[in-house]
Amino acid sequence: MRTCLVVDDSRVIRKVARRILEDLRFRVEEAGDGLEALTFCRKAMPEAVLLDWNMPVMSGIDFLRALRKERGGESPIVVFCTTENDIDHISEAIKAGADEYIMKPFDGDILQSKFIEAGLLTHEAA
Amino acid sequence: MGIADADMTFIAREVKARSGQVIGPDKLYLLETRLAPLARKETLASVGELLTAARLRRDERLIWQITDALTTNETHFFRDRQPFALLRDRIVPELQQARPQGRVRIWCAGASTGQEPFSIALMLDEIRAEGRGVEAEIVATDISERVLEKARAGLYSQFEVQRGLPIRMLVRHFEKVGELWRIADRIRAMVRFQRFNMLDDLRPLGAFDIVLCRNVLGGFDPDARRATLEKVAAQLAPDGALILGAAESTVGVTDAFMPEGGYYRRTAPPAPAATVAA
């Protein structure tokens, strides 16, 4: 089973995302900020990361830039999931190495659709 | 509360006559959810009253608005994905090769709020960006003027642009207008929207190389489905392609088409009966 690391400072969002991702047959791990996420990735790279932008300690974009410099850090597929919904933020995320981008609020359909776009799910399995 | 049998029979007959869509007893839930906003707009107390008013007044405008509300199909960008991959990788390149000078004419029937024709336009634009130029004309039709208005505006909610549309395409081809996203003029100009009823004569639309008629015929009764598919066949180039919805097929409906891995080709018209040799 593939692992998706859910990085968000909101426990509620992590819980919602966990429920959707477990239905999509991912093993879910959680981190409350970018630094916790980076620590997790240094121990075991997940296949996917669902990533909030604004978090205490270390933001999502700083985590992503740091992750992509880690050994093996280019392999996780990273999907942003944030309330930031302007072109500038989206472009910055893509430039930093994000694979897909979800603008909150989101639901199961959107998350599934974006995971298909990112190549984490096939259409048939969806 | 409640819908009178006479109203139900009346509206089912009128909607079918106008659009071909059959509103069976299994679609009762649709009446309530789809027509409640219209009833409110008409300052009527309920969907039941709305239908009674339409029947008693024989109100043409109201009957059309009801038809419109009941026949609009759900849609999103690159719905089902596979047909668009097929168009990009196989159908369009083959037609291009067969028509080195000509343009490919594409018809989206039941285009709804525009996501399907715009998905094709986006796909063609990406082909162009790869240096494989393709001259195409996309005609998008729907029975509902209301959905076409939205389609022509090319404005989509944040929810709509997140279903099926890759983020890189959003960044490349849309701009943010307040809380909405507007598709680029370049893409919008590739699609011509036109109100059209599938039950009418298709000949004025001209001949097409590709026809998408996805999730349109599902609500038709078998005779209307066969007749419509045969009219489509007559407008389709001999080497053209028909694409139906994921759960739809021409098999068992008409012999005018044969399946060809994800889409349909016209069968040769029946040969004239051979003279019987003595």
Chai-1 contact restraints between the chains, C-beta under 6 A:
chainA,res_idxA,chainB,res_idxB,connection_type,confidence,min_distance_angstrom,max_distance_angstrom,comment,restraint_id
A,I87,B,K176,contact,1.0,0.0,6.0,A-B,restraint_1
A,I90,B,V171,contact,1.0,0.0,6.0,A-B,restraint_2
A,S91,B,V171,contact,1.0,0.0,6.0,A-B,restraint_3
A,E100,B,I167,contact,1.0,0.0,6.0,A-B,restraint_4
A,Y101,B,I167,contact,1.0,0.0,6.0,A-B,restraint_5
A,M103,B,Q158,contact,1.0,0.0,6.0,A-B,restraint_6
A,I110,B,Q162,contact,1.0,0.0,6.0,A-B,restraint_7
A,S113,B,R163,contact,1.0,0.0,6.0,A-B,restraint_8
A,S113,B,G164,contact,1.0,0.0,6.0,A-B,restraint_9
A,E117,B,P166,contact,1.0,0.0,6.0,A-B,restraint_10
A,H123,B,R81,contact,1.0,0.0,6.0,A-B,restraint_11
